[in-house]
C-alpha cells in the first residue's frame, strides 16, 4: 500500500485540523469560565470532560494507532447482552 508523503498529508489537512483544535480549546475555555461560579460539574459530565482530557493526552503521545485508541476511549465496553441493554430488537 502506497502511503502519501507526510508533507502532503499535513499540507492538505492543516487548516481543518487547526479549526478542530481551536473548537476544542474554545469549548474547554467556556467550561472553565462557567465553573468559576463554584458550581461543580455533574458526575456524568465530569466523566465526559475527563475523557476529553484523556483523549488529548493520547493525541500527544508518540505511540501508533492514536485514532483507534481515542475511538476505544469513547466507546462502550462490549457486552454480549448489548441488544437488550440498549433495547434494540
Secondary structure as the mmCIF struct_conf table of DSSP 4:
data_model
#
loop_
_struct_conf.conf_type_id
_struct_conf.id
_struct_conf.beg_label_comp_id
_struct_conf.beg_label_asym_id
_struct_conf.beg_label_seq_id
_struct_conf.end_label_comp_id
_struct_conf.end_label_asym_id
_struct_conf.end_label_seq_id
HELX_LH_PP_P HELX_LH_PP_P1 UNK A 2 UNK A 5
HELX_RH_AL_P HELX_RH_AL_P1 UNK A 6 UNK A 35
TURN_TY1_P TURN_TY1_P1 UNK A 36 UNK A 37
BEND BEND1 UNK A 38 UNK A 38
HELX_LH_PP_P HELX_LH_PP_P2 UNK A 39 UNK A 42
HELX_RH_AL_P HELX_RH_AL_P2 UNK A 43 UNK A 60
BEND BEND2 UNK A 61 UNK A 61
BEND BEND3 UNK A 64 UNK A 64
HELX_RH_AL_P HELX_RH_AL_P3 UNK A 66 UNK A 74
BEND BEND4 UNK A 75 UNK A 75
HELX_LH_PP_P HELX_LH_PP_P3 UNK A 76 UNK A 78
TURN_TY1_P TURN_TY1_P2 UNK A 80 UNK A 81
HELX_RH_AL_P HELX_RH_AL_P4 UNK A 82 UNK A 85
TURN_TY1_P TURN_TY1_P3 UNK A 86 UNK A 87
#
